[in-house]
Amino acid sequence: MLDRFFGLRKNGTNVRTELLAGLTTFLTMAYIVFLQPAILSGRLTGSPTGMDPGAVMTATCLTAALATIIMGLYANYPIGQAPGMGENFFFVVSVIPAAAAVAGQGSSPWQVALGVVMVAGVLFLVLSLLGVRQLILSAISPSMRNAIAVGIGMFIAFIGLINAGLIRPTGTALALNPEFTSPDFVVFAFGLIITAGLFARRVRGAIIWGILAATLLATGMKQLEEWLPALWTASDAFRNSTLASQFAVAGAVVEAPPSLAPTFWRMDIAAALTWAMAPYVLIFLFMDLFDTLGTLVGVSEQAGLIKDGELPRARQALVSDAVGTVAGAAMGTSTVTSYIESTAGVEQGGRTGLTAVVVAVLFLAALFFAPIVRMVGGYPAITAPALIVVGSMMMRGVTKIDWQDYTEAMPAFLTIIGIPLTYSIGDGLALGFVSYPVIKLAAGRGREVRWLMYLMAAVLAAYFVLVRPEAG
């Protein structure tokens, strides 16, 4: 039955592989279960927003499960979805402060912000159902599609290196962290060596085994704090490590999920429809549109799902995140988007929607098994090796870019470096999409560009000049 519904044999996969791929994808994106409540409640930024963190966690898990299961059953793609990183910070740092000026009596700024997400989500859904987003996807050249995949690969590897603490900010730039004796680095390096070694030996489930190995090592090292307390007090590396401050061995396996009531159906749509909030609706629209397009193309290129330059069932895939965003606003969380971490599951062999269904089920399970998810997903050094290995695998798409044609190569290059250097898939794509038709025109080859690419370039140029400054 599963083979007939998902086309497992047709896509060169089987149930076991899809289950492993789903578990892999979930483990690499499980951090959102715990980061999202910390961000939206304001605990991470030190400025409380009034949103209940427990309700946000429940909303996050339910929304991720809903959007991802639609992706799996309706679009049949191995892509996990959840509230997006970047959009959640914009929600707290920019939208909520702006909403304070329009919040009505009995309404809070965070409720207005949820209303903005709802309005943007409805627009996403309309554009998806009308096929506008699919037309945009079809207008992207093969070189640009592969550039997106490579850029995303660099981006997630970059995130992995930062999460591992191997690279750290130095004020105006980035530098190598010299603390090689840090427990965080030891856990990360051990996980990376195990994962990469198993990949080289073509061992199935290499990423899972690497995560398990890193988790066991982190657990053992954490016990040293109890068994050898003198070691921790005598060593700055141990005392100041993330292992000491963030990692906690699960003290229980199951706990009741928090109530959704404090945030459920609390959005203020009337205030969100005022002119003052219109720019923020547009920003959410652009951020989700290009984050989703970029991730969808990148993951699909990695999985070999793009056929003859077209992505089958693109409309269905694009509808899923729009429905997720609308549902998320109603439940109490920010914009939903496709996750680049889905490439981890693709590398494990995930090729169909069964992978996404597994991810959805695990998000629901996370509601009850929060201590276990917190232990693994809440310590970046454990999941960082998976992101770096997957990023390296995605680099092979660079050979599919037409480097002999400068009108294709230059926009592709700007996309590749733009995504990680701007720390935004959407901004990186915009750089490439604006430059693509301009360079084609300058070379006297403007007829090679589809009309929609010209329209996108004009809209994005206006976005950069008029709207983007509002996002900070």
C-alpha positions in Angstrom: 0.0 0.0 0.0 2.8 2.4 0.9 4.6 1.6 -2.3 1.6 2.3 -4.4 0.7 5.5 -2.6 4.2 7.1 -2.4 5.8 5.3 -5.4 8.7 4.0 -3.4 10.1 1.6 -6.0 9.7 4.2 -8.7 11.8 6.6 -6.7 14.4 4.0 -5.8 13.7 3.8 -2.1 12.0 1.6 0.4 10.1 1.9 3.7 13.2 1.4 5.9 15.1 4.0 4.1 12.2 6.5 4.3 11.8 5.9 8.0 15.6 6.5 8.6 15.4 9.6 6.4 12.4 11.0 8.3 14.1 10.4 11.6 17.3 12.1 10.3 15.4 15.2 9.1 13.5 15.5 12.3 16.6 15.3 14.5 18.4 18.0 12.5 15.4 20.4 12.7 14.1 19.5 16.2 15.9 22.5 17.6 12.9 24.6 16.5 10.7 22.9 19.1 12.7 24.6 21.8 14.1 27.7 20.1 10.8 28.9 18.9 9.2 29.3 22.4 12.4 31.0 23.6 12.4 33.5 20.7 8.7 34.3 20.5 8.3 34.7 24.3 11.3 37.1 24.3 13.4 35.0 26.7 16.2 34.7 24.1 16.3 38.5 23.4 15.7 39.5 27.0 12.5 41.5 26.1 9.4 39.6 27.1 6.6 39.7 24.5 3.8 38.3 26.6 3.5 35.1 24.6 3.3 31.9 26.7 6.4 29.7 25.8 4.5 26.5 26.6 1.7 27.4 24.2 4.2 28.4 21.6 5.9 25.0 21.8 2.6 23.2 21.4 1.6 25.5 18.5 5.0 24.9 16.8 4.8 21.1 17.0 1.2 21.0 15.8 1.8 23.5 13.0 5.0 21.7 11.8 3.1 18.4 11.9 0.2 19.7 9.9 2.3 21.5 7.2 4.7 18.6 6.8 2.0 15.9 6.5 0.4 18.0 3.8 3.7 18.1 2.1 4.0 14.4 2.3 0.5 13.2 1.4 -0.5 16.0 -1.0 2.9 16.8 -2.7 4.8 13.6 -2.0 8.0 15.3 -1.3 10.5 14.5 1.5 10.5 18.0 3.0 9.9 18.9 6.6 8.3 22.2 7.4 8.1 24.3 10.6 8.2 28.0 11.7 11.1 29.5 10.0 14.3 30.8 11.5 14.7 34.5 10.5 11.0 35.0 10.2 10.6 34.4 14.0 13.3 36.9 14.9 11.7 39.5 12.5 8.4 38.7 14.2 9.8 39.6 17.6 12.4 42.3 16.8 10.5 44.3 14.2 6.8 43.4 14.0 5.8 43.3 17.6 7.4 46.8 18.4 5.6 48.3 15.4 2.4 46.6 16.3 2.4 48.4 19.7 1.3 51.6 17.9 -1.8 50.0 16.4 -2.9 47.5 19.0 -6.5 48.2 20.0 -8.0 48.1 23.5 -7.8 44.6 24.9 -5.2 43.6 22.3 -1.5 43.0 22.7 1.2 43.7 20.1 2.0 40.0 19.7 -1.7 39.5 18.8 -1.4 42.1 16.1 1.8 40.4 14.9 0.0 37.1 14.7 -2.6 38.9 12.6 0.1 40.0 10.2 1.3 36.4 9.9 -2.3 35.4 9.2 -2.8 38.0 6.4 0.5 37.1 4.8 -0.4 33.4 5.0 -3.7 33.9 3.2 -1.8 35.8 0.5 0.7 32.9 0.2 -2.2 30.5 -0.2 -3.9 32.6 -2.9 -0.7 33.0 -4.9 -0.1 29.2 -4.6 -3.6 28.2 -5.7 -3.4 30.6 -8.6 -0.1 29.0 -9.7 1.9 32.2 -9.5 4.6 30.7 -7.3 4.9 27.7 -9.6 5.3 30.0 -12.6 8.2 31.7 -10.7 9.8 28.3 -10.1 9.5 27.4 -13.8 11.2 30.6 -14.8 14.5 29.8 -13.0 17.2 28.5 -15.3 19.0 25.2 -14.6 22.2 27.0 -13.6 20.4 29.2 -11.2 18.6 26.2 -9.7 21.8 24.4 -9.1 23.4 27.6 -7.7 20.5 27.7 -5.2 21.3 24.2 -4.1 25.0 24.9 -3.7 24.3 28.2 -1.9 22.0 26.4 0.6 24.7 23.7 1.0 27.2 26.4 2.0 24.7 28.0 4.2 23.8 25.0 6.3 27.4 24.0 6.6 28.1 27.5 7.8 25.3 27.2 10.3 26.8 23.9 11.4 30.3 25.4 11.9 28.8 28.3 14.0 26.6 26.0 16.0 29.6 23.8 16.7 31.5 26.8 18.0 34.4 26.1 15.5 33.7 29.5 14.0 32.8 32.5 16.1 32.1 36.2 15.5 34.9 38.6 16.3 33.1 41.9 16.2 33.5 42.8 12.5 34.3 39.3 11.0 34.5 35.6 11.8 37.5 33.7 13.0 38.5 30.2 14.0 37.8 29.4 17.7 41.1 28.4 19.2 39.5 26.5 22.1 40.1 23.1 20.8 40.0 21.6 24.3 36.4 22.7 24.8 34.0 19.9 25.4 31.8 21.4 22.8 34.5 21.0 20.2 35.3 17.5 21.3 31.7 16.4 21.0 31.3 18.1 17.6 34.6 16.7 16.2 33.8 13.2 17.4 30.4 13.3 15.8 31.8 14.7 12.5 34.5 12.1 12.3 32.1 9.2 13.0 29.5 10.6 10.5 32.0 11.3 7.7 33.8 8.0 8.2 30.5 6.1 8.0 29.5 8.1 4.9 32.8 7.2 3.3 32.1 3.5 4.0 28.6 4.0 2.6 27.0 2.9 5.8 23.2 3.5 5.7 22.0 5.7 8.5 25.5 7.3 8.9 24.0 10.6 10.1 21.8 8.9 12.7 24.8 6.9 14.0 26.9 10.1 14.1 24.2 11.9 16.1 23.8 8.8 18.5 27.6 8.7 19.0 27.8 12.4 19.7 24.9 12.2 22.1 26.5 9.3 24.0 29.8 11.1 24.3 28.1 14.3 25.5 26.2 12.3 28.1 29.3 10.7 29.3 31.2 14.0 29.5 28.2 15.6 31.3 28.5 12.9 34.0 32.0 14.0 34.7 30.5 17.2 36.2 28.9 15.0 38.8 31.7 12.4 39.2 34.7 14.8 39.0 33.4 18.2 40.0 37.0 19.4 40.6 37.7 19.0 36.9 34.9 21.4 36.0 35.8 24.0 38.6 39.5 23.9 37.6 39.0 24.2 33.9 37.7 27.3 32.2 37.1 25.3 29.0 34.7 23.0 30.8 33.1 25.6 33.0 32.4 28.0 30.2 31.2 25.4 27.7 27.8 25.1 26.1 27.9 21.5 27.4 27.9 22.9 30.9 25.2 25.5 30.4 22.8 24.0 27.9 23.1 20.2 27.7 21.1 18.3 30.2 20.7 14.5 30.4 17.0 13.7 30.2 15.6 13.1 33.6 12.4 11.7 32.2 11.1 10.3 29.0 7.5 11.5 28.8 5.7 14.6 30.0 2.3 16.1 29.3 2.2 18.7 26.4 1.6 22.3 27.4 -1.8 23.9 26.8 -2.4 25.8 23.6 -5.1 28.0 25.1 -2.9 31.1 25.9 -2.2 31.7 22.1 -5.0 29.9 20.3 -7.0 32.1 18.0 -5.7 35.3 19.6 -4.6 37.2 16.5 -5.8 40.7 15.9 -6.6 40.8 12.2 -8.3 44.2 12.2 -5.2 45.9 13.5 -3.0 43.9 11.1 -5.0 45.2 8.1 -4.0 48.9 8.8 -1.7 50.7 6.5 1.0 50.9 9.3 1.3 47.1 9.2 1.2 46.7 5.4 5.0 46.8 4.9 5.4 44.0 7.4 2.9 41.8 5.6 4.9 42.4 2.4 8.2 41.5 4.1 6.7 38.3 5.4 5.4 37.6 1.9 8.9 38.0 0.3 10.7 36.2 3.1 8.5 33.1 2.9 8.2 33.1 -0.9 11.9 33.0 -1.5 12.9 30.9 1.5 10.4 28.3 0.4 11.3 28.5 -3.3 15.0 28.3 -2.5 14.6 25.3 -0.1 12.2 23.5 -2.4 14.6 23.9 -5.4 17.7 23.0 -3.4 16.3 19.9 -1.8 14.7 18.8 -5.1 17.9 19.2 -7.0 19.7 17.2 -4.3 17.1 14.4 -4.5 17.0 14.4 -8.3 13.3 15.2 -8.3 13.5 17.9 -11.0 12.6 16.4 -14.3 13.4 18.1 -17.7 13.9 21.4 -15.9 10.5 21.3 -14.2 9.5 20.4 -10.6 6.4 18.1 -10.6 3.7 18.9 -8.1 5.2 22.3 -7.3 1.8 23.8 -6.7 1.0 21.2 -4.1 4.3 21.7 -2.4 3.9 25.4 -2.2 0.4 25.1 -0.9 1.6 23.2 2.1 3.6 26.0 3.7 0.9 28.5 3.0 -1.7 26.3 4.9 0.9 25.8 7.6 1.4 29.6 8.0 -2.4 30.2 8.3 -2.8 27.4 10.8 0.3 28.6 12.7 -1.1 32.1 13.1 -4.3 30.7 14.4 -2.5 28.5 16.9 0.1 31.0 18.0 3.4 30.8 16.1 5.2 32.6 13.3 5.5 32.0 9.5 6.0 28.4 8.4 8.5 27.5 5.7 10.3 24.5 4.2 13.4 23.6 6.1 16.8 23.3 4.5 17.6 20.6 7.0 15.5 18.3 4.9 18.6 17.7 2.8 19.9 15.6 5.7 17.1 13.2 5.1 17.6 13.3 1.4 21.2 12.3 1.9 20.0 9.3 3.9 18.0 8.2 0.9 14.6 9.9 1.5 12.8 10.5 -1.9 9.1 10.5 -1.2 6.4 12.0 1.0 6.7 9.0 3.4 9.8 10.8 4.8 7.8 13.9 5.4 5.0 11.8 7.1 7.6 10.4 9.5 8.8 13.9 10.3 5.2 15.0 11.0 4.5 12.0 13.3 7.8 12.8 15.2 6.7 16.4 15.7 3.5 15.2 17.3 5.5 12.7 19.4 7.8 15.6 20.4 4.8 17.0 22.3 5.0 14.0 24.7 8.7 13.2 24.5 10.0 16.7 25.0 12.8 15.7 27.5 14.5 13.4 24.8 14.1 15.9 22.0 15.5 18.7 24.3 18.5 16.6 25.1 19.4 15.9 21.5 18.0 18.9 19.6 18.9 21.5 22.3 22.6 20.9 22.1 24.0 22.3 18.8 27.3 20.4 19.0 25.4 17.1 18.5 23.5 18.1 15.3 26.2 20.4 13.8 28.1 17.4 12.1 25.0 16.4 10.2 24.6 19.9 8.8 28.3 20.1 7.7 28.3 16.7 6.1 25.1 17.4 4.2 26.4 20.8 3.1 29.5 19.2 1.6 27.3 16.7 -0.3 25.3 19.6 -1.8 28.4 21.2 -3.3 28.5 18.6 -6.1 25.8 20.7 -7.8 28.4 23.3 -8.6 29.5 21.2 -11.6 26.1 21.5 -13.2 26.4 25.3 -13.5 27.3 26.5 -17.0 30.5 28.3 -16.0 31.4 28.9 -19.7 28.4 31.2 -20.1 29.2 34.3 -18.0 25.6 35.4 -18.2 24.7 32.2 -16.3 27.8 32.0 -14.2 27.8 35.5 -12.6 24.2 35.4 -11.3 24.8 31.9 -10.1 28.0 33.0 -8.3 26.2 35.9 -6.6 23.5 33.5 -5.4 26.0 31.0 -4.0 27.9 33.6 -2.0 24.9 35.7 -1.3 23.0 33.1 0.7 25.6 32.3 3.3 27.1 35.8 3.5 23.7 37.6 4.0 22.7 34.7 6.3 19.4 34.6 4.4 18.2 32.3 1.7 15.7 35.0 0.6 18.3 37.8 0.3 20.8 35.6 -1.5 18.2 34.5 -4.0 17.1 38.1 -4.6 20.7 39.1 -5.4 20.9 36.4 -8.1 17.4 37.1 -9.5 18.0 40.8 -9.8 21.3 40.4 -11.5 20.3 37.6 -13.9 18.1 39.6 -16.4 20.3 42.7 -16.1 23.4 40.7 -17.1 21.5 39.0 -19.9 20.4 42.4 -21.3 23.9 43.8 -21.0 25.1 40.9 -23.1 22.5 41.5 -25.8 20.7 38.2 -24.9 17.6 39.5 -23.2 15.3 37.3 -25.2 16.6 34.3 -23.4 15.0 35.5 -20.2 11.4 34.7 -19.5 9.1 37.7 -18.9 8.4 36.6 -15.3 12.1 36.9 -14.4 12.0 40.5 -15.6 9.0 41.1 -13.4 10.6 39.4 -10.4 13.8 41.5 -10.9 11.8 44.8 -11.0 9.8 43.8 -7.9 12.8 42.7 -6.0 14.7 45.8 -6.9 11.8 47.9 -5.5 11.7 45.6 -2.5 15.4 46.2 -1.8 15.0 50.0 -2.1 11.6 50.6 -0.5 10.7 47.7 1.7 13.9 45.8 2.7 15.2 48.7 4.9 12.2 48.2 7.1 13.4 44.7 7.9 16.6 45.9 9.3 
